[in-house]
Amino acid sequence: MTSHGGMDEPNLVPLLDLILQLVMFFMAITSFAKENISEAVRLPQAQSAKPLDDEELHRNELVYLNVEENGDMRVRSFTDENGTQWYLHGKIDDVLTDDAGKVAPGPDGKPQHEPRLRRERFDKYFQRVFDNRAQLVRRNLGADASDDVKLKAAVAQSTIIVLRAHQQADYRDIYEILSKCRRAGFSKMQLRATMDTAHP
Amino acid sequence: MALRHRDTEPDVIVALPIVPMLDLSFQILFFFIITFNPSRAEGRMSMNLPASGEAKAKDLNTVDLSAVPDRELDVPSDYVVLVRSYDDSFTLSIRNAEKVDELGSARGLAQMSPKERKAEIDKLLEKLRETLGTRLKEKKERDGDKATDNVKIEANSKTKYDVLVSVMDACIRAGYSQVGFAPPPDLNQ
């Protein structure tokens, strides 16, 4: 390689540096923890929605509920103390099945949902999550753990239920979720909405 | 030949093959750019569910599904905002004790474009905000610091969540700090 040929070649190293920086940037923002969030949920808009408070989010345990257009609730699976895994598919299923256990399609060819099953499964879900949280809190609480009332209050105080519901979800489903959630013993809720920036 | 070349020029710099690496980087960059899907800034509306009494069912096997919820999702409230939202119509009223004031209703929504529909509903929501705001102000003048600011929303089963949130939004902007939800009157139909 003579010095003459080398001089004509453009110096690609800074370009490569720049590209790698960009790659890093896009990697960092796209791989953000999205496991709690369902992309299918289009949130409603609200002018009074406040920006998320990071400190509050870190201090509390968050339980994300994603309610889709047809009322399906997507949740995160969890493992309880006995090692049983719940909601592996991330879904509280209320789809009707036939005797063979196969999904029975409705008149429109889509799986049929049964509101009564849904109500029951919401109820069980919240009780399981509450019990699971209670087991974790009991370990940290120590001496106070035998006091049932204190334990329940501690769980309710340290857990936020984050509801991300689709714009077109029915009030019936939202109401069911809120009431089952409260019945299980949770009290802190956070409804998510996109901030309306058009009219500040 | 090559060996001799190395012998004579021991200081030669081994160049990293930059060009293939650059090609690869561009590929990766392109991939991340097309999969980049910025989600809109998410905000929160915090609310507290009122403390429940002792749960009626002690374990999963004794849950009575046919039972109506034992209490409303609510603290005692001054006003109940009644929302009746159907495909074709939207009605807002305020119930205070037993008295119901209809704020207005929009009809023929099914024929409208989503934009017109939203404008029509927003008009009513603005009216709701003004009415609730005036009533809260009157109340504060009357009761001073003791004035409570609770409001409850009662919507029908088919009310869409975006409508519900905008009603809630109107209540909060009117100055009410506690917004509760009442069961839909047509829940079990």
HADDOCK unambig.tbl for C-alpha pairs under 7 A between the chains (distance, minus, plus):
assign (segid A and resid 12 and name CA) (segid B and resid 18 and name CA) 6.88 0.50 0.50
assign (segid A and resid 16 and name CA) (segid B and resid 22 and name CA) 5.76 0.50 0.50
assign (segid A and resid 19 and name CA) (segid B and resid 25 and name CA) 6.45 0.50 0.50
assign (segid A and resid 20 and name CA) (segid B and resid 25 and name CA) 6.56 0.50 0.50
assign (segid A and resid 22 and name CA) (segid B and resid 29 and name CA) 6.89 0.50 0.50
assign (segid A and resid 23 and name CA) (segid B and resid 28 and name CA) 6.73 0.50 0.50
assign (segid A and resid 23 and name CA) (segid B and resid 29 and name CA) 5.04 0.50 0.50
assign (segid A and resid 26 and name CA) (segid B and resid 32 and name CA) 5.74 0.50 0.50
assign (segid A and resid 26 and name CA) (segid B and resid 33 and name CA) 6.92 0.50 0.50
assign (segid A and resid 27 and name CA) (segid B and resid 32 and name CA) 6.68 0.50 0.50
assign (segid A and resid 30 and name CA) (segid B and resid 36 and name CA) 6.13 0.50 0.50
assign (segid A and resid 44 and name CA) (segid B and resid 162 and name CA) 4.82 0.50 0.50
assign (segid A and resid 44 and name CA) (segid B and resid 165 and name CA) 6.94 0.50 0.50
assign (segid A and resid 46 and name CA) (segid B and resid 165 and name CA) 6.74 0.50 0.50
assign (segid A and resid 46 and name CA) (segid B and resid 166 and name CA) 6.17 0.50 0.50
assign (segid A and resid 46 and name CA) (segid B and resid 169 and name CA) 5.95 0.50 0.50
assign (segid A and resid 47 and name CA) (segid B and resid 169 and name CA) 6.65 0.50 0.50
assign (segid A and resid 48 and name CA) (segid B and resid 169 and name CA) 5.83 0.50 0.50
assign (segid A and resid 48 and name CA) (segid B and resid 172 and name CA) 6.95 0.50 0.50
assign (segid A and resid 48 and name CA) (segid B and resid 173 and name CA) 6.69 0.50 0.50
assign (segid A and resid 49 and name CA) (segid B and resid 43 and name CA) 4.98 0.50 0.50
assign (segid A and resid 49 and name CA) (segid B and resid 44 and name CA) 5.14 0.50 0.50
assign (segid A and resid 49 and name CA) (segid B and resid 45 and name CA) 5.29 0.50 0.50
assign (segid A and resid 50 and name CA) (segid B and resid 43 and name CA) 5.08 0.50 0.50
assign (segid A and resid 50 and name CA) (segid B and resid 44 and name CA) 5.27 0.50 0.50
assign (segid A and resid 50 and name CA) (segid B and resid 45 and name CA) 6.56 0.50 0.50
assign (segid A and resid 51 and name CA) (segid B and resid 43 and name CA) 4.74 0.50 0.50
assign (segid A and resid 51 and name CA) (segid B and resid 44 and name CA) 6.29 0.50 0.50
assign (segid A and resid 52 and name CA) (segid B and resid 43 and name CA) 5.68 0.50 0.50
assign (segid A and resid 52 and name CA) (segid B and resid 44 and name CA) 5.97 0.50 0.50
assign (segid A and resid 120 and name CA) (segid B and resid 65 and name CA) 6.45 0.50 0.50
assign (segid A and resid 124 and name CA) (segid B and resid 60 and name CA) 6.45 0.50 0.50
assign (segid A and resid 166 and name CA) (segid B and resid 161 and name CA) 6.89 0.50 0.50
assign (segid A and resid 167 and name CA) (segid B and resid 160 and name CA) 6.55 0.50 0.50
assign (segid A and resid 167 and name CA) (segid B and resid 161 and name CA) 5.06 0.50 0.50
assign (segid A and resid 167 and name CA) (segid B and resid 162 and name CA) 4.56 0.50 0.50
assign (segid A and resid 168 and name CA) (segid B and resid 160 and name CA) 4.98 0.50 0.50
assign (segid A and resid 168 and name CA) (segid B and resid 161 and name CA) 5.66 0.50 0.50
assign (segid A and resid 168 and name CA) (segid B and resid 162 and name CA) 6.57 0.50 0.50
assign (segid A and resid 169 and name CA) (segid B and resid 160 and name CA) 5.48 0.50 0.50
assign (segid A and resid 169 and name CA) (segid B and resid 161 and name CA) 5.28 0.50 0.50
assign (segid A and resid 170 and name CA) (segid B and resid 157 and name CA) 6.34 0.50 0.50
assign (segid A and resid 170 and name CA) (segid B and resid 158 and name CA) 5.18 0.50 0.50
assign (segid A and resid 170 and name CA) (segid B and resid 159 and name CA) 5.58 0.50 0.50
assign (segid A and resid 170 and name CA) (segid B and resid 160 and name CA) 4.81 0.50 0.50
assign (segid A and resid 170 and name CA) (segid B and resid 161 and name CA) 5.93 0.50 0.50
assign (segid A and resid 171 and name CA) (segid B and resid 157 and name CA) 5.20 0.50 0.50
assign (segid A and resid 171 and name CA) (segid B and resid 158 and name CA) 6.01 0.50 0.50
assign (segid A and resid 171 and name CA) (segid B and resid 159 and name CA) 5.24 0.50 0.50
assign (segid A and resid 171 and name CA) (segid B and resid 160 and name CA) 5.95 0.50 0.50
assign (segid A and resid 171 and name CA) (segid B and resid 161 and name CA) 5.98 0.50 0.50
assign (segid A and resid 172 and name CA) (segid B and resid 157 and name CA) 4.42 0.50 0.50
assign (segid A and resid 172 and name CA) (segid B and resid 158 and name CA) 6.69 0.50 0.50
assign (segid A and resid 172 and name CA) (segid B and resid 184 and name CA) 6.73 0.50 0.50
assign (segid A and resid 172 and name CA) (segid B and resid 187 and name CA) 6.71 0.50 0.50
assign (segid A and resid 175 and name CA) (segid B and resid 183 and name CA) 6.68 0.50 0.50
assign (segid A and resid 179 and name CA) (segid B and resid 73 and name CA) 6.46 0.50 0.50
assign (segid A and resid 182 and name CA) (segid B and resid 49 and name CA) 6.29 0.50 0.50
assign (segid A and resid 182 and name CA) (segid B and resid 52 and name CA) 6.37 0.50 0.50
assign (segid A and resid 183 and name CA) (segid B and resid 52 and name CA) 6.17 0.50 0.50
assign (segid A and resid 183 and name CA) (segid B and resid 55 and name CA) 6.12 0.50 0.50
assign (segid A and resid 185 and name CA) (segid B and resid 52 and name CA) 6.50 0.50 0.50
assign (segid A and resid 187 and name CA) (segid B and resid 48 and name CA) 5.50 0.50 0.50
assign (segid A and resid 187 and name CA) (segid B and resid 49 and name CA) 4.58 0.50 0.50
assign (segid A and resid 187 and name CA) (segid B and resid 50 and name CA) 6.49 0.50 0.50
assign (segid A and resid 187 and name CA) (segid B and resid 51 and name CA) 6.39 0.50 0.50
assign (segid A and resid 188 and name CA) (segid B and resid 47 and name CA) 6.48 0.50 0.50
assign (segid A and resid 188 and name CA) (segid B and resid 48 and name CA) 4.92 0.50 0.50
assign (segid A and resid 188 and name CA) (segid B and resid 49 and name CA) 6.29 0.50 0.50
assign (segid A and resid 189 and name CA) (segid B and resid 46 and name CA) 5.81 0.50 0.50
assign (segid A and resid 189 and name CA) (segid B and resid 47 and name CA) 5.22 0.50 0.50
assign (segid A and resid 189 and name CA) (segid B and resid 48 and name CA) 5.78 0.50 0.50
assign (segid A and resid 189 and name CA) (segid B and resid 49 and name CA) 6.94 0.50 0.50
assign (segid A and resid 190 and name CA) (segid B and resid 44 and name CA) 5.97 0.50 0.50
assign (segid A and resid 190 and name CA) (segid B and resid 45 and name CA) 5.54 0.50 0.50
assign (segid A and resid 190 and name CA) (segid B and resid 46 and name CA) 4.34 0.50 0.50
assign (segid A and resid 190 and name CA) (segid B and resid 47 and name CA) 6.07 0.50 0.50
assign (segid A and resid 191 and name CA) (segid B and resid 44 and name CA) 5.64 0.50 0.50
assign (segid A and resid 191 and name CA) (segid B and resid 45 and name CA) 4.99 0.50 0.50
assign (segid A and resid 191 and name CA) (segid B and resid 46 and name CA) 6.19 0.50 0.50
assign (segid A and resid 192 and name CA) (segid B and resid 42 and name CA) 6.52 0.50 0.50
assign (segid A and resid 192 and name CA) (segid B and resid 43 and name CA) 5.68 0.50 0.50
assign (segid A and resid 192 and name CA) (segid B and resid 44 and name CA) 4.71 0.50 0.50
assign (segid A and resid 192 and name CA) (segid B and resid 45 and name CA) 6.26 0.50 0.50
assign (segid A and resid 193 and name CA) (segid B and resid 42 and name CA) 5.89 0.50 0.50
assign (segid A and resid 193 and name CA) (segid B and resid 43 and name CA) 5.30 0.50 0.50
assign (segid A and resid 193 and name CA) (segid B and resid 44 and name CA) 6.19 0.50 0.50
assign (segid A and resid 194 and name CA) (segid B and resid 40 and name CA) 6.54 0.50 0.50
assign (segid A and resid 194 and name CA) (segid B and resid 41 and name CA) 5.95 0.50 0.50
assign (segid A and resid 194 and name CA) (segid B and resid 42 and name CA) 4.71 0.50 0.50
assign (segid A and resid 194 and name CA) (segid B and resid 43 and name CA) 5.47 0.50 0.50
assign (segid A and resid 195 and name CA) (segid B and resid 41 and name CA) 6.49 0.50 0.50
assign (segid A and resid 195 and name CA) (segid B and resid 42 and name CA) 6.30 0.50 0.50
assign (segid A and resid 195 and name CA) (segid B and resid 43 and name CA) 5.53 0.50 0.50
